[in-house]
Amino acid sequence: MRSTLSIVKTVQVALEADLLVQADEAASRVGKNRSALIRDALREHLRRLRILELEEQDRLGYERTPEVEGGLRGWEAAAS
């Protein structure tokens, strides 16, 4: 969650020329400036990475402790 009093820092990022053109066009289409578009894209990418990390933790947990045969049947019945 973002703070309403964010400190903004300027960074230099190297982009291929065609990617920069695409970014500028996309920013224009959605009514944002280039920086806002890149910030939003980075936030979304970091969110997706976090989801992947959590899914991997779940997968490893299930590998360490496999489900007992029929272990979810009670939950499935309650859900339906």
Backbone as a ProteinNet text record, in pm:
[ID]
protein_1_A
[PRIMARY]
MRSTLSIVKTVQVALEADLLVQADEAASRVGKNRSALIRDALREHLRRLRILELEEQDRLGYERTPEVEGGLRGWEAAAS
[TERTIARY]
84.2	0	89.2	55.6	135.5	96.7	197.3	173.6	130.9	46.3	5.2	117.8	217.7	331.6	456.5	451.7	563.6	677.7	796.4	915.1	951.3	954.5	984	1130.9	1196.1	1336.6	1346.8	1435.2	1458.7	1565.6	1537.6	1633.5	1651.9	1762.4	1788.4	1773.9	1691.4	1667.8	1696	1772.1	1802.2	1696.3	1633.5	1532.2	1568.4	1535.7	1552.9	1461.2	1501.1	1426.1	1283.1	1262.2	1126.9	1040.8	1101	1026.8	986.2	1073.3	1042.2	926	927.5	818.3	687.2	691.6	570.5	520.6	612.5	574.5	509.4	566	508.9	370.4	354.1	223.1	120.2	160.1	68.6	31.7	128.5	102.1	3	19.6	-71.5	-212.6	-223.6	-356.3	-431.6	-358.4	-426.4	-423.2	-371.3	-373.9	-277	-162.6	-59.5	68.7	159.5	291.7	376.4	489.8	576.9	613.8	648.3	688.8	576	454.5	339.7	313.7	323.1	303.9	407	532.5	639	623	586.5	562.4	451.5	340.7	229.2	269.1	343.1	386.8	479.3	567.9	659.1	583	488.5	406.7	332.9	274	200.7	294.9	411.8	509.1	552.8	578.9	618.6	505.4	381.1	266	258.3	277.7	274.2	387.9	506.1	618.1	586.3	524.1	488	388.1	291.1	194.2	264.9	357.2	433.2	512.7	572.3	647.2	555.5	438.2	343.7	294.4	268.5	226.3	335.9	459.8	572.7	583.4	564	566	455.8	337.8	228.1	264.4	319	354.9	455.8	557.9	659.4	599.8	508.4	442.4	362.8	290.9	213.9	305.3	421.6	516.3	571.1	597.4	651.1	546.2	421.1	312.1	199.9	210.6	108.4	-28.8	-130.5	-267.9	-297.7	-364.5	-407.9	-524.6	-531.2	-639.7	-774.5	-850.9	-983.4	-982.7	-867.9	-856	-939.8	-975.2	-1052.9	-1200.4	-1240.3	-1380.8	-1477.5	-1445.6	-1531.6	-1544.1	-1433.6	-1435.2	-1511.9	-1495.8	-1567.1	-1717.2	-1761	-1903.3	-1955	-1876.2	-1917.5	-1924.6	-1834.6	-1832.5	-1951.9	-2000.2	-2113.1	-2241.3
-117.1	0	124	220.7	341.8	443.5	514.5	626.5	746.7	830.9	950.7	1054	1038.1	1129.6	1058.3	1002.5	929.3	1023.5	975.3	1047.6	992.2	1078.4	1036.4	1060	958.1	970.3	954.1	1025.9	1016.4	911.4	822.3	719.4	723.5	670.8	663.5	518.3	494.8	360.4	361.4	263.6	252.4	165.2	218.6	145.9	146.6	37.5	35.6	141.5	197.8	307.5	267	145.7	104.4	84.6	38.3	21.8	158.2	254.4	389.8	448.6	427.1	476.1	409.4	277.3	205.3	254.5	279.4	328.7	465.3	552.4	686.1	679.5	591.5	576.4	521.4	421.4	363.2	466.8	543.4	646.9	748.4	785.8	882.3	825.1	696.4	633.5	631.2	611.1	601.6	733.3	837.5	969.7	985.5	920	931	980.6	1023.5	1053.8	926.3	929.9	812.6	759.3	847.4	803.5	730.2	783.3	719.5	581.6	571.6	442.5	340.6	381.1	289.7	253.7	350	319.1	216.1	237.9	144.1	5.6	1.3	-127	-199.6	-127	-187.9	-239.7	-160.9	-207.3	-336.2	-341.1	-460	-579.7	-557	-665.4	-718.1	-629.1	-671.5	-746.7	-704.7	-774.5	-916.6	-930.8	-1063.7	-1151.8	-1093.6	-1170.8	-1221.8	-1136.2	-1177.3	-1292.3	-1285.6	-1394	-1523	-1514.5	-1633.7	-1691	-1603.4	-1649.4	-1721.8	-1666	-1729.1	-1862.8	-1868.3	-1994.7	-2099.8	-2058.6	-2152	-2202.1	-2112.8	-2155.5	-2257.3	-2233.8	-2330	-2464	-2458.9	-2581.7	-2662.5	-2593.4	-2662.5	-2718.9	-2645.8	-2693.7	-2820.3	-2823.8	-2942.6	-3060.1	-3029.9	-3138.3	-3197.7	-3113.2	-3161.4	-3237.7	-3192.9	-3256.1	-3287	-3400.9	-3434	-3452.7	-3427.1	-3441.8	-3588.9	-3614.9	-3749.3	-3784	-3908.2	-3952	-3909.8	-3836.4	-3793.5	-3680.3	-3616.8	-3515.4	-3391.4	-3361.3	-3240	-3268.3	-3391.8	-3425.3	-3349.8	-3336.9	-3263	-3117.5	-3057.8	-2916.8	-2899.6	-2993.7	-2984.9	-2991.4	-3078.5	-3089.6	-2960.5	-2902.3	-2778.2	-2663.8	-2663.9	-2557	-2563.6	-2683.3	-2695.1	-2689.2
0	0	0	-82.5	-93.2	11.4	55.4	145.8	61.9	118.8	46	42.5	129.3	132	82.6	-37.9	-94.6	-129.3	-106.8	-151.4	-288.2	-386.9	-523.1	-551.1	-603	-641.1	-791.7	-851	-993.9	-1019.4	-1113.7	-1152.3	-1302.8	-1346.9	-1490.2	-1531.9	-1632.8	-1683.5	-1833.1	-1877.9	-2020.6	-2087	-2192	-2267.5	-2414.6	-2482.6	-2627.5	-2687.5	-2799.5	-2861.1	-2891.7	-2945.3	-2980.3	-2855.5	-2746.2	-2621.6	-2565.5	-2576.8	-2531.3	-2611.2	-2741.8	-2826.6	-2785.8	-2764.8	-2723.3	-2587.9	-2496.6	-2363.6	-2374.1	-2453.8	-2470.5	-2534.3	-2632.5	-2697.1	-2598	-2518.9	-2420.1	-2314.3	-2269.5	-2169.6	-2223.9	-2347	-2409	-2418.1	-2455.6	-2467.9	-2335	-2225	-2094.9	-2017.3	-2078.5	-2016.5	-1900.9	-1910.6	-1807.1	-1869.8	-1784.9	-1837.2	-1831.4	-1894.5	-1902.6	-1764.1	-1673.4	-1539.1	-1468.1	-1477.4	-1412.2	-1471.9	-1604.7	-1670.5	-1622.1	-1616.2	-1573.2	-1426.3	-1341.6	-1199.8	-1183.9	-1256.4	-1248.3	-1298.2	-1407	-1462.4	-1365.2	-1300.6	-1204.7	-1083.1	-1033.4	-920	-954.6	-1073.7	-1117.1	-1131.5	-1185.7	-1200.6	-1063.7	-971	-836.4	-766.2	-788.5	-732.1	-787.1	-918.3	-980.6	-930.4	-914.5	-859.7	-720.1	-638.3	-501.8	-504.6	-594.4	-607.8	-647.5	-741.6	-782.4	-665.5	-584.8	-467.2	-369	-344.1	-252.1	-306.1	-437.1	-497.7	-485.7	-503.1	-489.8	-346.2	-249.3	-109	-82.6	-136.9	-121.5	-184.1	-306.2	-375.4	-295.3	-243.3	-163.7	-35.3	24.9	145.8	119.1	7.9	-26.1	-61.8	-120.5	-149.2	-20.1	78.9	206.5	286.2	275.3	349.8	251.4	182.6	83.5	148.9	70.1	116.8	144.2	253.6	286.7	195.8	149	61.2	118.2	39.7	81.9	183.4	203.8	307.4	286.6	163.2	135.9	112.6	120.7	91.5	182	307.8	399.2	361.8	318	277.3	147.6	54.6	-71.9	-49.2	41.5	71.5	134.9	223.7	289.8	189.8	91.6	-8.7	-102.1	-128.3	-221.7	-143
[MASK]
++++++++++++++++++++++++++++++++++++++++++++++++++++++++++++++++++++++++++++++++

